[in-house]
Amino acid sequence: MERLIESLMLKARWLLAPVYLGLSLAMIALVVKFFQEVLHLFLHIFSSSEADVVLVVLSLIDISLVGGLLVMVMMSGYENFVSELDSTGDSEKLSWLGKMDASSLKMKVAASIVAISSIHLLRMFMNIDNVNPDLMKWYVIVHLTFVVSAFAMGALDRITRNGH
């Protein structure tokens, strides 16, 4: 009975595979949105102010950071929790793949969230004339919460790795 339960639990990890594959659909949505923004930028480039162009470029950076986060979670999550990716003979092997455990993935996700939040906050500051001051206050509070959380996670990770 124990062997059957353990076997079922081990095979149940494959239920995550469609989830990681589904994230690639989100990547397609991001790519479409990215190029929609690029097209919008070039169609209005001559009538846009410098600040408007910078805001769009920051949006593009934001989208690319989210895309990188998606790739990291898809690939590393699949490899950590489902199955090792077979890339024998494949020249596209990512250097970080296979080296990122669940703890380091968590730290990379936290750092990515802080970076994405930073870009979003910068966009808000660039458009400060059109942002409600109370809303801006909450953006800063949420961003600082992400920063403090990332530092706390890093400190806890370091403590648990060192055994102190």
Buried (B, 14 or more C-beta within 10 A) or exposed (E): EEEEEEEEEEEEEEEBEEBBEEBEEEBEEBEEBBEEBBEEBEEEEEEBEEEBEBBBBBBBBBBEBBBBBBBBBBBBBBBBBBEEBEEEEEEEEBEEBBEBEEBBBBBBBBBBBBBBBBBBBBBBEBBEEEBEEEEBEEBEEEBEEBBEEBEEBBEEBEEEEEEE
